[in-house]
Amino acid sequence: MALSTCGCKGIRFCASCEHTERVQKLKFDNKEHDGFTCFVWDGKRNVAVATSQLHPDSSIEEIEKASTSLIGDEECFEIDGLLLIPDFIDEKEEEYLMDRIDRVEWALSQSGRRKQDYGPQVNFKHKKVKTTKFVGMPDYADLLLDKMRNYDEKRLGEYIPFEMCNLEYEESRKSAIEMHQDDMWIWGNRLISINLINGSVMTMSNEKERKLLFVWMPHRSLLCMAECSRYSWKHGVLSHHIKGRRIALTMREAALAFQPGGELYEKYGKNLIDISRIRVPLEGKSM
C-alpha cells in the first residue's frame, strides 16, 4: 500500500493533492472577501489601521511593508483582546525550542501542514473528551509560560494550556489553515500563537462588518487572540503568506465550564488540568 503524501480530506488540499480528481471537483469561492475594507495591524498602538495599499490577495511582502510604514494619522479602531508582542523570545531560546521540537516525530495534518499535538482527543460534534494519549505538556512549555508571566499587565499570566500544538507550514507544500473560529465548547478565551523560523501573516475577517485585517507576525513574535478578536473574528493563514518553513507553536486554555466551579470541571476539567501540569521530558540541548 502506498503511503499517503498528505493528510487532506474534504475541502482541504495542498501541493500534493491539488491536481487530484477529488480537489478538481471542489468549488471554491475565491472572491469571498471582495468588497471588504482592508486593515493592517499596528502593534505599537494596538489598533487596526485602514490602508488603500492592500487588497484581499495582497502578498506577504506587501503586508509587511504596509505594517512597517504607518504614518499615524490613518483611520483606525481598536480590537479588544488582540495583542502582538514582537521578540517574545530571543535567538538562543528559539534555537533551544527548535532543537527539542524537531526531535519529536511529525504527523501529517490537513492543508499541507504537519503537527505535533499535546492535548486531549476531542469530539467536538458529540462533546466528548478522551485523555488516553494525553500524558502532559512538553518540558519546554515552562520556558514560554514563565515568559508570559512577565506580561501580567497584558493579561497573559496564569495561563494553563489545555493543548499545545506545533504546526509546521512549508511553502513548497502550499501549507495553510482555512479561515475559522476555534471551538468554544472546550477552548477558552486566550488563543496563543508563537511564530518560529520565519515571519508570516495572520489574516482575520469580520464578515458582519465586512472588514479584513492583516496581522504581520514577525519572526519570534507572540500573538494572542482573545475577547472580541477571538469571538467576533475568524482567522487563518493563507498559503501565499508562507515563505520557506514556519512553525506556529500554539496554545489553548480551558473554557470556563472546564475550570474550577464550572459545570464540566468534575467530569473533565480537573483531570485535564492535572495532566496539563505534567511535563514530558524530551531529549536535546538544555538552556
C-alpha positions as a Python dict, from the first residue, in 0.01 Angstrom:
ca = {
    (1, 'M'): (0, 0, 0),
    (2, 'A'): (137, 342, -98),
    (3, 'L'): (199, 582, 187),
    (4, 'S'): (-15, 895, 192),
    (5, 'T'): (174, 1209, 99),
    (6, 'C'): (-65, 1444, 279),
    (7, 'G'): (-342, 1447, 537),
    (8, 'C'): (-600, 1640, 335),
    (9, 'K'): (-964, 1542, 311),
    (10, 'G'): (-1298, 1710, 249),
    (11, 'I'): (-1242, 2062, 115),
    (12, 'R'): (-877, 2075, 224),
    (13, 'F'): (-591, 2047, -22),
    (14, 'C'): (-220, 2114, -59),
    (15, 'A'): (51, 2095, -325),
    (16, 'S'): (49, 1715, -309),
    (17, 'C'): (-320, 1671, -388),
    (18, 'E'): (-434, 1993, -558),
    (19, 'H'): (-449, 1826, -901),
    (20, 'T'): (-631, 1511, -787),
    (21, 'E'): (-981, 1428, -901),
    (22, 'R'): (-1117, 1493, -551),
    (23, 'V'): (-988, 1850, -540),
    (24, 'Q'): (-1075, 1927, -901),
    (25, 'K'): (-1440, 1855, -818),
    (26, 'L'): (-1442, 2107, -534),
    (27, 'K'): (-1585, 2452, -577),
    (28, 'F'): (-1408, 2743, -411),
    (29, 'D'): (-1523, 3098, -353),
    (30, 'N'): (-1205, 3287, -434),
    (31, 'K'): (-1385, 3619, -406),
    (32, 'E'): (-1535, 3577, -60),
    (33, 'H'): (-1367, 3894, 70),
    (34, 'D'): (-1433, 4117, -230),
    (35, 'G'): (-1570, 4449, -114),
    (36, 'F'): (-1423, 4414, 236),
    (37, 'T'): (-1231, 4713, 374),
    (38, 'C'): (-869, 4615, 434),
    (39, 'F'): (-680, 4699, 751),
    (40, 'V'): (-333, 4626, 882),
    (41, 'W'): (-245, 4580, 1249),
    (42, 'D'): (-32, 4845, 1420),
    (43, 'G'): (127, 4657, 1710),
    (44, 'K'): (278, 4972, 1863),
    (45, 'R'): (-59, 5143, 1910),
    (46, 'N'): (-265, 4821, 1924),
    (47, 'V'): (-508, 4941, 1656),
    (48, 'A'): (-625, 4823, 1315),
    (49, 'V'): (-536, 5082, 1052),
    (50, 'A'): (-721, 5129, 722),
    (51, 'T'): (-495, 5105, 419),
    (52, 'S'): (-555, 5155, 49),
    (53, 'Q'): (-222, 4981, -20),
    (54, 'L'): (-368, 4635, 40),
    (55, 'H'): (-638, 4414, -109),
    (56, 'P'): (-768, 4064, -21),
    (57, 'D'): (-496, 3895, -231),
    (58, 'S'): (-202, 4105, -108),
    (59, 'S'): (133, 3929, -78),
    (60, 'I'): (326, 3877, 244),
    (61, 'E'): (583, 4133, 122),
    (62, 'E'): (313, 4395, 62),
    (63, 'I'): (160, 4335, 406),
    (64, 'E'): (494, 4354, 586),
    (65, 'K'): (575, 4679, 407),
    (66, 'A'): (234, 4830, 488),
    (67, 'S'): (258, 4733, 855),
    (68, 'T'): (601, 4891, 895),
    (69, 'S'): (531, 5217, 710),
    (70, 'L'): (231, 5351, 904),
    (71, 'I'): (232, 5728, 948),
    (72, 'G'): (-11, 5758, 1239),
    (73, 'D'): (-299, 5964, 1103),
    (74, 'E'): (-493, 5694, 917),
    (75, 'E'): (-843, 5578, 1007),
    (76, 'C'): (-811, 5319, 1283),
    (77, 'F'): (-1002, 5128, 1550),
    (78, 'E'): (-924, 4902, 1847),
    (79, 'I'): (-997, 4531, 1866),
    (80, 'D'): (-1037, 4414, 2222),
    (81, 'G'): (-815, 4119, 2309),
    (82, 'L'): (-578, 4130, 2011),
    (83, 'L'): (-216, 4155, 2122),
    (84, 'L'): (111, 4124, 1929),
    (85, 'I'): (443, 4102, 2115),
    (86, 'P'): (750, 4126, 1884),
    (87, 'D'): (1067, 3948, 2001),
    (88, 'F'): (880, 3746, 2263),
    (89, 'I'): (1170, 3501, 2259),
    (90, 'D'): (1532, 3560, 2162),
    (91, 'E'): (1755, 3373, 1916),
    (92, 'K'): (1902, 3140, 2179),
    (93, 'E'): (1557, 3048, 2309),
    (94, 'E'): (1431, 2981, 1957),
    (95, 'E'): (1731, 2759, 1884),
    (96, 'Y'): (1658, 2565, 2204),
    (97, 'L'): (1289, 2526, 2117),
    (98, 'M'): (1352, 2412, 1761),
    (99, 'D'): (1615, 2161, 1874),
    (100, 'R'): (1361, 1996, 2103),
    (101, 'I'): (1064, 2030, 1869),
    (102, 'D'): (1245, 1863, 1577),
    (103, 'R'): (1343, 1564, 1790),
    (104, 'V'): (977, 1461, 1803),
    (105, 'E'): (808, 1282, 1513),
    (106, 'W'): (577, 1495, 1297),
    (107, 'A'): (233, 1369, 1191),
    (108, 'L'): (61, 1458, 865),
    (109, 'S'): (-218, 1712, 900),
    (110, 'Q'): (-456, 1881, 658),
    (111, 'S'): (-388, 2158, 406),
    (112, 'G'): (-19, 2076, 373),
    (113, 'R'): (64, 2105, 741),
    (114, 'R'): (241, 1868, 977),
    (115, 'K'): (172, 1869, 1350),
    (116, 'Q'): (279, 1764, 1697),
    (117, 'D'): (-18, 1760, 1934),
    (118, 'Y'): (-1, 1764, 2313),
    (119, 'G'): (-359, 1757, 2434),
    (120, 'P'): (-678, 1553, 2470),
    (121, 'Q'): (-869, 1392, 2186),
    (122, 'V'): (-1186, 1597, 2144),
    (123, 'N'): (-1505, 1501, 1962),
    (124, 'F'): (-1641, 1849, 1902),
    (125, 'K'): (-1966, 1728, 1747),
    (126, 'H'): (-2065, 1497, 2032),
    (127, 'K'): (-1881, 1698, 2302),
    (128, 'K'): (-1671, 1417, 2439),
    (129, 'V'): (-1310, 1411, 2557),
    (130, 'K'): (-1056, 1128, 2573),
    (131, 'T'): (-725, 1153, 2756),
    (132, 'T'): (-581, 814, 2656),
    (133, 'K'): (-292, 968, 2460),
    (134, 'F'): (-259, 1288, 2666),
    (135, 'V'): (26, 1246, 2913),
    (136, 'G'): (132, 1608, 2966),
    (137, 'M'): (295, 1908, 2803),
    (138, 'P'): (649, 1908, 2657),
    (139, 'D'): (916, 2016, 2902),
    (140, 'Y'): (983, 2342, 2716),
    (141, 'A'): (631, 2466, 2800),
    (142, 'D'): (758, 2624, 3121),
    (143, 'L'): (1003, 2847, 2935),
    (144, 'L'): (711, 3002, 2745),
    (145, 'L'): (469, 3016, 3039),
    (146, 'D'): (732, 3181, 3260),
    (147, 'K'): (793, 3446, 2994),
    (148, 'M'): (419, 3504, 2958),
    (149, 'R'): (402, 3588, 3329),
    (150, 'N'): (622, 3889, 3254),
    (151, 'Y'): (320, 4029, 3069),
    (152, 'D'): (68, 4006, 3353),
    (153, 'E'): (-40, 4363, 3279),
    (154, 'K'): (-136, 4240, 2931),
    (155, 'R'): (-337, 3952, 3081),
    (156, 'L'): (-102, 3676, 2973),
    (157, 'G'): (-18, 3547, 3322),
    (158, 'E'): (-173, 3246, 3497),
    (159, 'Y'): (-211, 3060, 3170),
    (160, 'I'): (-271, 2683, 3192),
    (161, 'P'): (-272, 2535, 2842),
    (162, 'F'): (-523, 2257, 2778),
    (163, 'E'): (-347, 2193, 2448),
    (164, 'M'): (-13, 2274, 2289),
    (165, 'C'): (7, 2206, 1916),
    (166, 'N'): (309, 2269, 1695),
    (167, 'L'): (202, 2327, 1334),
    (168, 'E'): (462, 2314, 1058),
    (169, 'Y'): (393, 2521, 745),
    (170, 'E'): (608, 2477, 435),
    (171, 'E'): (599, 2696, 125),
    (172, 'S'): (669, 2403, -107),
    (173, 'R'): (364, 2217, 25),
    (174, 'K'): (140, 2526, -3),
    (175, 'S'): (59, 2488, 365),
    (176, 'A'): (-232, 2690, 500),
    (177, 'I'): (-507, 2691, 759),
    (178, 'E'): (-852, 2796, 644),
    (179, 'M'): (-1045, 3088, 790),
    (180, 'H'): (-1214, 2958, 1103),
    (181, 'Q'): (-1306, 3016, 1466),
    (182, 'D'): (-1160, 2782, 1725),
    (183, 'D'): (-1406, 2563, 1913),
    (184, 'M'): (-1575, 2743, 2203),
    (185, 'W'): (-1702, 2440, 2396),
    (186, 'I'): (-1366, 2326, 2535),
    (187, 'W'): (-1120, 2600, 2439),
    (188, 'G'): (-1127, 2920, 2642),
    (189, 'N'): (-1069, 3288, 2583),
    (190, 'R'): (-698, 3328, 2504),
    (191, 'L'): (-552, 3166, 2194),
    (192, 'I'): (-173, 3191, 2180),
    (193, 'S'): (48, 3155, 1870),
    (194, 'I'): (428, 3190, 1878),
    (195, 'N'): (592, 3233, 1537),
    (196, 'L'): (918, 3040, 1479),
    (197, 'I'): (1177, 3031, 1195),
    (198, 'N'): (1006, 3278, 958),
    (199, 'G'): (759, 3565, 978),
    (200, 'S'): (407, 3522, 845),
    (201, 'V'): (63, 3685, 835),
    (202, 'M'): (-249, 3610, 1037),
    (203, 'T'): (-549, 3705, 825),
    (204, 'M'): (-861, 3797, 1021),
    (205, 'S'): (-1210, 3863, 888),
    (206, 'N'): (-1520, 4017, 1039),
    (207, 'E'): (-1794, 3916, 799),
    (208, 'K'): (-2067, 4115, 974),
    (209, 'E'): (-1870, 4439, 940),
    (210, 'R'): (-1706, 4334, 610),
    (211, 'K'): (-1356, 4404, 739),
    (212, 'L'): (-1037, 4218, 655),
    (213, 'L'): (-737, 4258, 885),
    (214, 'F'): (-380, 4152, 812),
    (215, 'V'): (-155, 4099, 1116),
    (216, 'W'): (213, 4080, 1022),
    (217, 'M'): (371, 3837, 1272),
    (218, 'P'): (747, 3890, 1281),
    (219, 'H'): (988, 3607, 1346),
    (220, 'R'): (985, 3508, 1719),
    (221, 'S'): (672, 3712, 1798),
    (222, 'L'): (371, 3610, 2009),
    (223, 'L'): (12, 3673, 1900),
    (224, 'C'): (-277, 3649, 2146),
    (225, 'M'): (-636, 3645, 2023),
    (226, 'A'): (-895, 3690, 2300),
    (227, 'E'): (-1222, 3871, 2372),
    (228, 'C'): (-1359, 4038, 2056),
    (229, 'S'): (-1074, 3917, 1833),
    (230, 'R'): (-1148, 3561, 1943),
    (231, 'Y'): (-1528, 3560, 1926),
    (232, 'S'): (-1622, 3816, 1657),
    (233, 'W'): (-1348, 3747, 1402),
    (234, 'K'): (-1236, 3446, 1202),
    (235, 'H'): (-866, 3386, 1149),
    (236, 'G'): (-646, 3185, 915),
    (237, 'V'): (-306, 3164, 747),
    (238, 'L'): (-309, 3169, 365),
    (239, 'S'): (-67, 2961, 161),
    (240, 'H'): (81, 3261, -22),
    (241, 'H'): (173, 3411, 316),
    (242, 'I'): (417, 3127, 389),
    (243, 'K'): (781, 3169, 289),
    (244, 'G'): (1016, 2877, 349),
    (245, 'R'): (945, 2682, 668),
    (246, 'R'): (740, 2825, 953),
    (247, 'I'): (643, 2673, 1289),
    (248, 'A'): (338, 2802, 1476),
    (249, 'L'): (361, 2697, 1841),
    (250, 'T'): (0, 2729, 1955),
    (251, 'M'): (-161, 2704, 2297),
    (252, 'R'): (-525, 2692, 2403),
    (253, 'E'): (-663, 2725, 2755),
    (254, 'A'): (-976, 2575, 2912),
    (255, 'A'): (-1323, 2719, 2862),
    (256, 'L'): (-1490, 2840, 3181),
    (257, 'A'): (-1708, 2528, 3202),
    (258, 'F'): (-1391, 2317, 3246),
    (259, 'Q'): (-1234, 2542, 3509),
    (260, 'P'): (-1292, 2512, 3888),
    (261, 'G'): (-1658, 2583, 3961),
    (262, 'G'): (-1760, 2509, 3603),
    (263, 'E'): (-2024, 2250, 3516),
    (264, 'L'): (-1771, 2024, 3343),
    (265, 'Y'): (-1488, 2063, 3594),
    (266, 'E'): (-1551, 1737, 3781),
    (267, 'K'): (-1632, 1537, 3467),
    (268, 'Y'): (-1340, 1655, 3253),
    (269, 'G'): (-1171, 1971, 3372),
    (270, 'K'): (-997, 1859, 3691),
    (271, 'N'): (-828, 1563, 3522),
    (272, 'L'): (-728, 1770, 3219),
    (273, 'I'): (-577, 2043, 3436),
    (274, 'D'): (-384, 1784, 3638),
    (275, 'I'): (-243, 1628, 3319),
    (276, 'S'): (-165, 1975, 3181),
    (277, 'R'): (68, 2036, 3475),
    (278, 'I'): (277, 1726, 3392),
    (279, 'R'): (590, 1781, 3183),
    (280, 'V'): (704, 1527, 2922),
    (281, 'P'): (1087, 1512, 2921),
    (282, 'L'): (1243, 1538, 2575),
    (283, 'E'): (1595, 1474, 2457),
    (284, 'G'): (1802, 1761, 2326),
    (285, 'K'): (2008, 2054, 2441),
    (286, 'S'): (1922, 2241, 2760),
    (287, 'M'): (1909, 2616, 2811),
}
